[in-house]
Amino acid sequence: MHYKVFGRKTGLRVSELALGAGNFGTGWGHGAERDEAKRIFDGYLEAGGNFIDTANGYQGGQSEGMLSEFIAAERDHLVIATKFTLGTTPSAGISYTGNNRKNMVRAVEESLTRLKTDHLDLFWAHMSDGVTPMEEILRGFDDLVRAGKIHYAGLSNFPAWRIARADLLAEVRGFAPIVALQIEYSLAERTAEREQLPMAEALGLAATLWSPLGGGFLTGKYRSNDGDNRAAKLGMLIHAEKSVRETHLLDTLLAVAEELSASPTHVAIAWLREKARQSTTTLIPILGSRTREQLDATLGALKVQLSADQMSRLEAVSDVPKGVPHETLTGSFSRFSGDILDLPKIPVA
């Protein structure tokens, strides 16, 4: 596995694939028991991975609890990221949710306790609550960095405009910077290409990419309907074959996999790795395996190389409309603009 610098705002080095620990535990009724989770963790480290992503609410706190045991002997060699916002259980109450400073400070202390560590390498706001001012979030992060509780801060599932504003506010006020965003991105979900990913490239933010297999959809396993999967047991955070677009996408993915004597999982991850290679910033897919066999099958993508024709076919069948103003700039106005839209793009620091 290769390593990358985590965006242009850090010198942190992370593996090209992160391990998502959302399936560590059974608090949601679908996940991995302790021994299976340990096999997944060990397999990831054996492959050269060093970047673990979890959250306080994953499996009702079980994920962080399991990881505390797994990471103990390797803590200084690993990059550990966790999140706050949602709390650990719905019954915890309103004071245990949101992006506010009160919840942030309590959440980081509770995560440090569950993980049995004295610092977090990366601390995410899990999603925007829609009410907490960005100044409050940034000041909270800055205080935690200065206190040595966290090394870096990031925003997960936030609108692009809020992330861009946070980037500027941190710079002008001297707060610890926002170094990364976390978003859903895969062949099944490419709308991040409209705003979030161009913003990340322009601002030098790293991007960690959750659900790289569309919640299992891109493996093709939902066509077999065996009942032992996320769609049947968890019923959330998944894509489905609900339109002609999804059918064409899955058909093309399976065809490319057959051409390469690979699995559709390999092809889906290989597509992301190629997108990461083409990007000027760091894109890190997060592998959310539930079994060691799933992890091993996913890591096989490291040996798959897509041809230009295969990339083009996958791009075409998975493309999404870019919307306004992007299509306006490349459509209606182009006949009035001469060659201006063909000028080289100027990097934005």
C-alpha positions as CSV (number, residue, x, y, z in Angstrom):
1,M,0.0,0.0,0.0
2,H,1.3,3.5,-0.8
3,Y,1.3,6.5,1.5
4,K,0.2,10.1,0.8
5,V,0.6,13.4,2.5
6,F,-2.8,14.3,4.0
7,G,-3.7,17.4,1.9
8,R,-1.7,20.6,1.5
9,K,-2.4,21.9,5.0
10,T,-0.5,19.1,6.8
11,G,2.6,17.0,6.6
12,L,0.7,14.0,8.0
13,R,1.4,10.8,6.1
14,V,-1.5,8.3,5.7
15,S,-2.0,5.1,3.7
16,E,-3.9,5.4,0.5
17,L,-6.8,3.4,1.9
18,A,-8.3,4.0,5.3
19,L,-10.1,1.4,7.4
20,G,-13.6,2.4,8.5
21,A,-14.6,0.8,11.8
22,G,-18.3,1.4,11.5
23,N,-18.9,-2.4,11.4
24,F,-16.9,-3.0,14.6
25,G,-19.6,-4.1,17.0
26,T,-23.2,-5.3,16.8
27,G,-25.0,-2.4,18.5
28,W,-26.9,-1.7,15.3
29,G,-27.9,-5.3,14.8
30,H,-25.5,-5.7,11.8
31,G,-21.7,-5.7,12.2
32,A,-18.7,-7.7,13.4
33,E,-18.2,-9.5,16.7
34,R,-14.9,-8.8,18.5
35,D,-12.8,-11.7,17.0
36,E,-13.9,-10.9,13.4
37,A,-13.2,-7.2,13.9
38,K,-9.7,-8.0,15.1
39,R,-9.1,-10.2,12.0
40,I,-10.2,-7.2,9.9
41,F,-7.9,-4.8,11.8
42,D,-4.9,-7.2,11.6
43,G,-5.4,-7.8,7.9
44,Y,-5.5,-4.0,7.2
45,L,-2.3,-3.5,9.1
46,E,-0.6,-6.4,7.4
47,A,-1.5,-4.8,4.1
48,G,0.4,-1.6,5.2
49,G,-2.6,0.5,6.3
50,N,-2.2,3.0,9.1
51,F,-5.3,5.2,9.0
52,I,-8.3,4.2,11.1
53,D,-11.6,6.1,10.9
54,T,-14.4,5.7,13.5
55,A,-17.0,7.8,15.3
56,N,-18.4,8.0,18.9
57,G,-21.8,6.8,17.7
58,Y,-20.6,3.8,15.6
59,Q,-22.4,0.7,17.0
60,G,-23.4,2.7,20.1
61,G,-19.8,3.3,21.1
62,Q,-18.7,-0.3,20.6
63,S,-16.5,0.6,17.7
64,E,-14.3,2.9,19.8
65,G,-14.3,0.4,22.6
66,M,-13.0,-2.5,20.4
67,L,-10.4,-0.3,18.8
68,S,-9.0,0.6,22.2
69,E,-7.8,-2.9,22.5
70,F,-6.6,-3.3,18.9
71,I,-4.6,-0.1,18.7
72,A,-2.9,-0.3,22.1
73,A,0.3,-1.9,20.9
74,E,0.4,0.1,17.7
75,R,-0.9,3.5,18.8
76,D,2.2,5.6,17.8
77,H,2.2,4.0,14.4
78,L,-1.4,4.7,13.6
79,V,-3.5,7.7,12.6
80,I,-6.7,7.5,14.6
81,A,-9.7,9.6,13.5
82,T,-13.1,9.8,15.3
83,K,-16.2,12.0,15.1
84,F,-18.7,13.8,17.2
85,T,-22.2,15.3,16.6
86,L,-24.7,12.5,16.8
87,G,-24.0,11.1,20.3
88,T,-23.7,7.4,21.1
89,T,-27.4,6.6,21.4
90,P,-30.7,8.3,20.5
91,S,-31.8,8.2,24.2
92,A,-28.8,10.3,25.3
93,G,-30.8,13.5,24.9
94,I,-30.4,16.8,23.1
95,S,-27.4,18.0,25.1
96,Y,-25.4,15.1,23.7
97,T,-25.9,16.0,20.1
98,G,-25.0,18.9,17.7
99,N,-21.8,20.7,16.8
100,N,-21.9,23.1,19.8
101,R,-18.9,23.5,22.1
102,K,-20.6,21.8,25.0
103,N,-21.1,18.6,23.1
104,M,-17.7,18.8,21.4
105,V,-15.7,19.0,24.6
106,R,-17.7,16.2,26.3
107,A,-17.5,14.0,23.2
108,V,-13.7,14.3,22.8
109,E,-13.2,13.4,26.4
110,E,-15.5,10.4,26.1
111,S,-13.8,9.2,22.9
112,L,-10.4,9.5,24.5
113,T,-11.7,7.4,27.4
114,R,-13.2,4.7,25.1
115,L,-10.2,4.6,22.9
116,K,-7.8,4.6,25.9
117,T,-5.5,7.2,24.3
118,D,-4.5,10.7,25.4
119,H,-4.9,12.3,21.9
120,L,-6.8,12.0,18.6
121,D,-4.9,12.4,15.4
122,L,-8.0,13.7,13.6
123,F,-11.3,14.9,15.0
124,W,-14.3,15.3,12.8
125,A,-17.5,17.2,13.2
126,H,-19.7,14.3,11.9
127,M,-22.2,16.5,10.1
128,S,-23.6,20.0,10.1
129,D,-26.3,20.5,12.7
130,G,-27.5,23.6,10.7
131,V,-27.4,25.9,13.8
132,T,-24.0,26.1,15.4
133,P,-22.0,29.1,14.1
134,M,-18.8,28.1,12.3
135,E,-16.9,30.5,14.6
136,E,-18.0,28.3,17.6
137,I,-16.9,25.1,15.9
138,L,-13.5,26.5,14.9
139,R,-12.8,28.0,18.3
140,G,-13.6,24.7,19.9
141,F,-11.3,22.8,17.5
142,D,-8.6,25.3,18.1
143,D,-8.8,25.0,21.9
144,L,-8.6,21.2,21.6
145,V,-5.5,21.5,19.3
146,R,-3.8,23.9,21.7
147,A,-4.6,21.6,24.6
148,G,-3.0,18.6,22.8
149,K,-6.3,16.7,22.8
150,I,-6.4,16.5,19.0
151,H,-3.8,17.1,16.3
152,Y,-6.1,18.0,13.3
153,A,-9.7,18.9,12.7
154,G,-12.0,18.2,9.8
155,L,-15.6,18.6,8.6
156,S,-17.7,15.6,7.5
157,N,-20.9,15.9,5.5
158,F,-20.9,19.7,5.5
159,P,-22.0,21.8,2.6
160,A,-19.2,23.2,0.5
161,W,-19.9,26.8,1.3
162,R,-19.6,26.1,5.1
163,I,-16.3,24.4,4.6
164,A,-15.0,27.2,2.4
165,R,-16.1,29.7,5.0
166,A,-14.4,27.7,7.8
167,D,-11.2,27.6,5.8
168,L,-11.1,31.4,5.4
169,L,-12.2,32.1,9.0
170,A,-9.5,29.8,10.4
171,E,-6.9,31.6,8.3
172,V,-7.8,35.2,9.1
173,R,-8.4,34.5,12.8
174,G,-5.4,32.3,13.4
175,F,-7.3,29.2,14.4
176,A,-6.1,25.7,13.8
177,P,-7.0,25.0,10.1
178,I,-9.6,22.7,8.8
179,V,-7.5,20.2,7.0
180,A,-10.0,17.8,5.4
181,L,-13.5,17.0,4.5
182,Q,-15.3,13.6,4.5
183,I,-18.0,12.9,1.9
184,E,-19.7,10.0,0.2
185,Y,-18.1,9.3,-3.2
186,S,-18.1,6.4,-5.5
187,L,-19.2,5.3,-9.0
188,A,-22.8,5.2,-7.5
189,E,-22.6,8.7,-6.0
190,R,-20.6,11.3,-7.9
191,T,-22.5,14.5,-7.0
192,A,-19.5,15.6,-4.8
193,E,-17.8,16.5,-8.1
194,R,-20.1,19.5,-8.4
195,E,-18.8,21.5,-5.4
196,Q,-17.0,19.6,-2.7
197,L,-14.1,18.0,-4.6
198,P,-13.3,21.1,-6.7
199,M,-13.3,23.1,-3.5
200,A,-11.0,20.5,-1.8
201,E,-8.5,20.8,-4.7
202,A,-8.6,24.6,-4.7
203,L,-8.1,24.9,-0.9
204,G,-5.7,22.0,-0.5
205,L,-8.0,20.0,1.7
206,A,-7.7,16.2,1.9
207,A,-10.9,14.3,1.3
208,T,-11.8,10.9,2.8
209,L,-14.4,9.1,0.9
210,W,-17.0,7.0,2.7
211,S,-19.1,4.2,1.1
212,P,-16.8,3.6,-1.8
213,L,-18.9,0.6,-2.7
214,G,-22.3,2.4,-2.5
215,G,-23.2,0.4,0.7
216,G,-22.5,-2.8,-1.1
217,F,-24.4,-2.0,-4.3
218,L,-21.3,-1.9,-6.4
219,T,-20.3,-5.4,-5.4
220,G,-23.4,-6.7,-7.3
221,K,-24.4,-8.8,-4.3
222,Y,-27.8,-7.3,-4.0
223,R,-28.8,-8.9,-7.3
224,S,-28.5,-12.3,-5.6
225,N,-30.8,-11.1,-2.7
226,D,-29.3,-13.6,-0.2
227,G,-30.5,-11.6,2.8
228,D,-27.1,-11.5,4.6
229,N,-26.2,-7.9,3.7
230,R,-26.6,-4.3,4.8
231,A,-29.6,-3.8,2.6
232,A,-31.5,-6.6,4.4
233,K,-30.2,-6.1,8.0
234,L,-29.3,-2.4,8.4
235,G,-31.4,-0.9,5.6
236,M,-29.5,2.4,5.5
237,L,-26.7,4.2,3.7
238,I,-27.1,2.0,0.6
239,H,-27.7,2.5,-3.1
240,A,-30.1,0.3,-5.0
241,E,-30.9,-0.7,-8.6
242,K,-33.9,1.6,-8.7
243,S,-33.6,3.1,-12.2
244,V,-32.2,2.5,-15.7
245,R,-29.1,4.5,-14.7
246,E,-28.2,2.1,-11.8
247,T,-28.8,-0.9,-14.0
248,H,-26.5,0.4,-16.8
249,L,-23.9,1.3,-14.2
250,L,-23.9,-2.2,-12.6
251,D,-23.9,-3.9,-16.0
252,T,-20.9,-1.9,-17.2
253,L,-19.1,-2.5,-13.9
254,L,-19.6,-6.3,-14.2
255,A,-18.5,-6.2,-17.8
256,V,-15.3,-4.4,-17.0
257,A,-14.7,-6.8,-14.1
258,E,-15.1,-9.8,-16.4
259,E,-12.6,-8.3,-18.9
260,L,-10.0,-8.0,-16.1
261,S,-10.8,-11.3,-14.5
262,A,-11.4,-9.3,-11.4
263,S,-14.4,-8.6,-9.1
264,P,-16.7,-5.6,-9.4
265,T,-15.4,-4.6,-5.9
266,H,-11.9,-4.5,-7.4
267,V,-13.1,-2.3,-10.3
268,A,-15.0,0.1,-8.1
269,I,-12.0,0.7,-5.8
270,A,-9.6,0.8,-8.8
271,W,-11.7,3.6,-10.3
272,L,-11.4,5.6,-7.1
273,R,-7.6,5.0,-7.0
274,E,-7.3,6.3,-10.5
275,K,-9.5,9.4,-9.7
276,A,-7.1,9.9,-6.7
277,R,-4.1,9.7,-9.0
278,Q,-5.6,12.3,-11.3
279,S,-6.4,14.7,-8.5
280,T,-4.0,17.4,-7.2
281,T,-5.1,16.8,-3.6
282,T,-5.4,13.7,-1.4
283,L,-8.4,11.4,-1.9
284,I,-8.6,8.5,0.6
285,P,-11.3,5.8,0.2
286,I,-12.5,4.4,3.5
287,L,-13.0,0.6,3.5
288,G,-15.9,-0.4,5.7
289,S,-15.5,-4.2,5.7
290,R,-17.7,-6.4,7.9
291,T,-15.6,-9.6,7.5
292,R,-12.0,-10.4,6.9
293,E,-13.0,-12.0,3.6
294,Q,-14.6,-8.7,2.5
295,L,-11.4,-6.8,3.4
296,D,-9.1,-9.2,1.6
297,A,-11.4,-9.1,-1.5
298,T,-11.3,-5.3,-1.4
299,L,-7.6,-5.0,-1.0
300,G,-7.2,-7.1,-4.2
301,A,-8.0,-3.8,-6.0
302,L,-4.4,-2.7,-5.3
303,K,-3.4,-5.0,-8.1
304,V,-6.0,-3.9,-10.7
305,Q,-5.2,-1.3,-13.4
306,L,-8.0,0.1,-15.5
307,S,-7.3,1.0,-19.1
308,A,-8.2,4.4,-20.5
309,D,-11.1,2.8,-22.4
310,Q,-12.5,1.1,-19.3
311,M,-12.2,4.4,-17.3
312,S,-14.0,6.2,-20.0
313,R,-16.9,3.7,-20.1
314,L,-17.2,3.8,-16.3
315,E,-17.1,7.6,-16.3
316,A,-19.8,7.9,-18.9
317,V,-22.2,5.5,-17.3
318,S,-21.8,6.9,-13.8
319,D,-21.7,10.6,-14.7
320,V,-24.1,13.0,-13.1
321,P,-25.4,16.4,-14.2
322,K,-23.2,19.2,-12.8
323,G,-26.1,21.7,-12.6
324,V,-25.9,25.5,-12.4
325,P,-23.6,27.3,-12.9
326,H,-21.3,24.6,-14.3
327,E,-23.4,23.6,-17.2
328,T,-24.2,27.2,-18.0
329,L,-20.5,28.0,-18.2
330,T,-19.8,25.2,-20.6
331,G,-23.1,25.4,-22.5
332,S,-25.1,28.5,-23.2
333,F,-22.3,31.1,-22.7
334,S,-19.6,29.2,-24.6
335,R,-20.6,30.6,-28.0
336,F,-20.2,34.1,-26.7
337,S,-16.9,33.6,-24.8
338,G,-14.5,32.8,-27.6
339,D,-11.6,30.8,-26.2
340,I,-11.9,32.0,-22.6
341,L,-13.2,28.7,-21.3
342,D,-10.4,26.9,-22.9
343,L,-7.7,28.8,-21.0
344,P,-5.5,26.8,-18.7
345,K,-6.9,26.5,-15.2
346,I,-5.0,28.7,-12.6
347,P,-4.4,26.8,-9.3
348,V,-5.9,28.5,-6.3
349,A,-3.7,28.3,-3.2
